[in-house]
C-alpha cells in the first residue's frame, strides 16, 4: 500500500486548525475548518490573535 506523505503546507494548515480550535473556533462562514483553504484559515487566525 502506498504511504501518503504530508507536505509542509499540510502540516502548517493542521497547526493553524488546532490553534483555532483551542480558541473555540470550529466553523468559519458556515463551513468546517477542514473544508477551508489555508489562506482563509490564516486570515481568521490573524484576526483572532490581534
C-alpha positions in Angstrom: 0.0 0.0 0.0 1.2 3.5 -0.8 2.1 5.8 2.0 0.9 9.4 1.7 3.5 12.0 2.8 2.3 15.2 4.4 3.8 18.4 2.9 4.9 21.4 4.9 1.7 23.2 3.8 -0.4 20.3 5.2 1.4 20.5 8.5 1.1 24.3 8.7 -2.6 24.0 7.9 -3.1 21.4 10.6 -1.3 23.6 13.1 -3.5 26.6 12.4 -6.6 24.5 12.6 -5.5 23.2 16.0 -4.8 26.8 17.2 -8.2 28.0 16.1 -9.9 25.0 17.8 -8.1 25.9 21.1 -9.6 29.4 20.8 -13.1 27.9 20.4 -13.5 28.3 16.6 -15.0 25.3 14.9 -16.6 26.8 11.9 -16.0 29.8 9.6 -18.6 31.2 7.2 -20.7 28.1 7.9 -18.0 25.6 6.9 -15.9 23.2 8.9 -12.3 24.3 9.3 -11.0 21.3 7.3 -13.1 22.4 4.3 -11.4 25.9 4.1 -8.2 26.8 2.2 -5.1 27.7 4.0 -5.4 31.4 3.2 -8.9 31.6 4.9 -7.6 29.8 7.9 -4.6 32.1 8.3 -6.7 35.2 7.9 -9.1 34.0 10.6 -6.2 33.2 12.9 -4.6 36.5 12.5 -7.8 38.4 13.1 -8.5 36.5 16.3 -5.0 37.0 17.7 -4.9 40.7 17.3 
